[in-house]
Amino acid sequence: MAVQTPQQRKGNLKYAKREETKKGKNLVKKSAEFKSPLTMGWFLFLGFLLCGGALFEILRVFKIL
């Protein structure tokens, strides 16, 4: 094994100390917030198609158009 420089030794001790504190602890996974596969723009577009179509259909039924 090669001789360590003081900087390497310091880094190794810091790493060993950090790893020692992790022993026996469960890893906590953060659950990501639910993200819809559709963006707000698509929801607005689909809403416009549905509501706009219904509005034109109502106007057609009452012979306004």
MDAnalysis code that builds the backbone (N, CA, C; Angstrom):
import MDAnalysis as mda
import numpy as np

u = mda.Universe.empty(195, n_residues=65, atom_resindex=np.repeat(np.arange(65), 3), trajectory=True)
u.add_TopologyAttr("name", ["N", "CA", "C"] * 65)
u.add_TopologyAttr("resid", np.arange(1, 66))
u.add_TopologyAttr("resname", ["MET", "ALA", "VAL", "GLN", "THR", "PRO", "GLN", "GLN", "ARG", "LYS", "GLY", "ASN", "LEU", "LYS", "TYR", "ALA", "LYS", "ARG", "GLU", "GLU", "THR", "LYS", "LYS", "GLY", "LYS", "ASN", "LEU", "VAL", "LYS", "LYS", "SER", "ALA", "GLU", "PHE", "LYS", "SER", "PRO", "LEU", "THR", "MET", "GLY", "TRP", "PHE", "LEU", "PHE", "LEU", "GLY", "PHE", "LEU", "LEU", "CYS", "GLY", "GLY", "ALA", "LEU", "PHE", "GLU", "ILE", "LEU", "ARG", "VAL", "PHE", "LYS", "ILE", "LEU"])
u.atoms.positions = np.array([
    [0.849, -1.168, 0.000],
    [0.000, 0.000, 0.000],
    [0.898, 1.236, 0.000],
    [0.493, 2.225, -0.771],
    [1.285, 3.444, -0.887],
    [1.092, 4.324, 0.341],
    [2.094, 5.140, 0.591],
    [2.036, 6.062, 1.715],
    [1.069, 7.193, 1.373],
    [0.246, 7.536, 2.342],
    [-0.737, 8.592, 2.125],
    [-0.155, 9.950, 2.498],
    [-0.578, 10.938, 1.743],
    [-0.206, 12.306, 2.104],
    [-1.125, 12.752, 3.232],
    [-0.740, 13.780, 3.968],
    [-1.618, 14.260, 5.049],
    [-3.003, 14.672, 4.544],
    [-3.064, 15.228, 3.336],
    [-4.361, 15.635, 2.780],
    [-5.223, 14.410, 2.481],
    [-4.604, 13.349, 1.936],
    [-5.353, 12.118, 1.659],
    [-5.827, 11.480, 2.954],
    [-4.954, 11.466, 3.963],
    [-5.306, 10.860, 5.245],
    [-6.487, 11.609, 5.863],
    [-6.441, 12.927, 5.805],
    [-7.530, 13.743, 6.351],
    [-8.840, 13.452, 5.623],
    [-8.771, 13.356, 4.299],
    [-9.966, 13.047, 3.517],
    [-10.504, 11.665, 3.823],
    [-9.608, 10.689, 3.972],
    [-10.033, 9.323, 4.286],
    [-10.677, 9.244, 5.664],
    [-10.118, 9.958, 6.638],
    [-10.712, 9.961, 7.974],
    [-12.091, 10.617, 7.963],
    [-12.217, 11.684, 7.200],
    [-13.512, 12.363, 7.086],
    [-14.545, 11.434, 6.455],
    [-14.143, 10.719, 5.406],
    [-15.043, 9.780, 4.733],
    [-15.428, 8.642, 5.680],
    [-14.447, 8.092, 6.393],
    [-14.715, 6.984, 7.310],
    [-15.677, 7.418, 8.412],
    [-15.493, 8.634, 8.909],
    [-16.384, 9.136, 9.956],
    [-17.811, 9.282, 9.428],
    [-17.943, 9.804, 8.204],
    [-19.269, 9.976, 7.603],
    [-19.941, 8.624, 7.369],
    [-19.183, 7.647, 6.908],
    [-19.744, 6.315, 6.667],
    [-20.109, 5.621, 7.973],
    [-19.345, 5.868, 9.024],
    [-19.622, 5.253, 10.319],
    [-20.956, 5.742, 10.880],
    [-21.276, 6.997, 10.640],
    [-22.543, 7.527, 11.159],
    [-23.733, 6.948, 10.408],
    [-23.511, 6.464, 9.195],
    [-24.609, 5.909, 8.394],
    [-24.937, 4.466, 8.757],
    [-24.030, 3.775, 9.412],
    [-24.235, 2.351, 9.698],
    [-25.467, 2.144, 10.569],
    [-26.281, 1.185, 10.173],
    [-27.459, 0.829, 10.943],
    [-28.663, 1.718, 10.692],
    [-28.506, 2.717, 9.856],
    [-29.633, 3.599, 9.569],
    [-30.242, 3.215, 8.233],
    [-31.559, 3.267, 8.176],
    [-32.248, 2.990, 6.923],
    [-32.172, 4.209, 6.014],
    [-32.040, 3.940, 4.740],
    [-32.047, 5.029, 3.780],
    [-33.471, 5.527, 3.613],
    [-33.656, 6.815, 3.677],
    [-34.974, 7.419, 3.540],
    [-35.105, 7.923, 2.116],
    [-36.105, 7.380, 1.422],
    [-36.352, 7.822, 0.059],
    [-37.452, 8.872, 0.090],
    [-37.171, 9.995, -0.517],
    [-38.173, 11.048, -0.583],
    [-39.140, 10.723, -1.706],
    [-40.419, 10.740, -1.367],
    [-41.414, 10.476, -2.403],
    [-41.657, 11.771, -3.171],
    [-41.528, 11.672, -4.462],
    [-41.721, 12.849, -5.305],
    [-43.208, 13.173, -5.391],
    [-43.500, 14.453, -5.526],
    [-44.890, 14.854, -5.676],
    [-45.423, 14.329, -7.000],
    [-46.709, 14.014, -7.008],
    [-47.324, 13.489, -8.222],
    [-47.340, 14.565, -9.287],
    [-46.843, 14.222, -10.447],
    [-46.883, 15.140, -11.578],
    [-47.746, 14.512, -12.660],
    [-48.691, 15.268, -13.121],
    [-49.586, 14.793, -14.160],
    [-48.822, 14.636, -15.465],
    [-49.130, 13.595, -16.232],
    [-48.454, 13.440, -17.521],
    [-48.870, 14.504, -18.526],
    [-49.986, 15.185, -18.270],
    [-50.446, 16.256, -19.155],
    [-50.180, 17.606, -18.499],
    [-49.726, 18.552, -19.288],
    [-49.477, 19.888, -18.757],
    [-50.781, 20.672, -18.683],
    [-50.716, 21.814, -18.022],
    [-51.903, 22.652, -17.866],
    [-52.421, 23.113, -19.224],
    [-51.533, 23.347, -20.161],
    [-51.945, 23.769, -21.499],
    [-52.839, 22.747, -22.171],
    [-52.495, 21.473, -22.024],
    [-53.315, 20.414, -22.622],
    [-54.682, 20.336, -21.951],
    [-54.724, 20.512, -20.633],
    [-56.012, 20.499, -19.936],
    [-56.896, 21.646, -20.410],
    [-56.299, 22.816, -20.578],
    [-57.081, 23.955, -21.070],
    [-57.578, 23.706, -22.485],
    [-56.737, 23.146, -23.323],
    [-57.122, 22.853, -24.703],
    [-58.265, 21.842, -24.752],
    [-58.141, 20.766, -23.973],
    [-59.203, 19.752, -23.947],
    [-60.496, 20.322, -23.359],
    [-60.376, 21.153, -22.326],
    [-61.555, 21.794, -21.752],
    [-62.229, 22.712, -22.751],
    [-61.430, 23.437, -23.526],
    [-61.981, 24.311, -24.558],
    [-62.724, 23.495, -25.610],
    [-62.146, 22.362, -26.007],
    [-62.811, 21.521, -27.002],
    [-64.149, 21.003, -26.491],
    [-64.163, 20.520, -25.253],
    [-65.397, 19.957, -24.702],
    [-66.443, 21.037, -24.429],
    [-66.047, 22.080, -23.705],
    [-67.013, 23.130, -23.350],
    [-67.394, 23.965, -24.562],
    [-66.434, 24.236, -25.436],
    [-66.740, 25.006, -26.635],
    [-67.690, 24.252, -27.543],
    [-67.465, 22.957, -27.694],
    [-68.362, 22.140, -28.512],
    [-69.752, 22.083, -27.925],
    [-69.835, 21.961, -26.609],
    [-71.149, 21.926, -25.956],
    [-71.859, 23.265, -26.108],
    [-71.121, 24.364, -26.005],
    [-71.717, 25.688, -26.164],
    [-72.272, 25.875, -27.573],
    [-71.504, 25.508, -28.583],
    [-71.986, 25.620, -29.960],
    [-73.186, 24.713, -30.213],
    [-73.196, 23.563, -29.582],
    [-74.324, 22.647, -29.754],
    [-75.590, 23.235, -29.125],
    [-75.466, 23.848, -27.961],
    [-76.621, 24.491, -27.316],
    [-77.132, 25.637, -28.176],
    [-76.214, 26.441, -28.707],
    [-76.620, 27.550, -29.578],
    [-77.301, 27.036, -30.841],
    [-76.848, 25.913, -31.367],
    [-77.454, 25.341, -32.571],
    [-78.863, 24.833, -32.275],
    [-79.042, 24.235, -31.105],
    [-80.350, 23.697, -30.734],
    [-81.370, 24.822, -30.611],
    [-80.992, 25.960, -30.068],
    [-81.910, 27.080, -29.895],
    [-81.940, 28.003, -31.108],
    [-81.332, 27.573, -32.196],
    [-81.364, 28.288, -33.485],
    [-80.809, 29.711, -33.400],
    [-79.879, 29.920, -32.520],
    [-79.247, 31.233, -32.423],
    [-78.196, 31.367, -33.516],
    [-77.545, 30.290, -33.856],
    [-76.542, 30.331, -34.927],
    [-77.117, 29.859, -36.232],
])
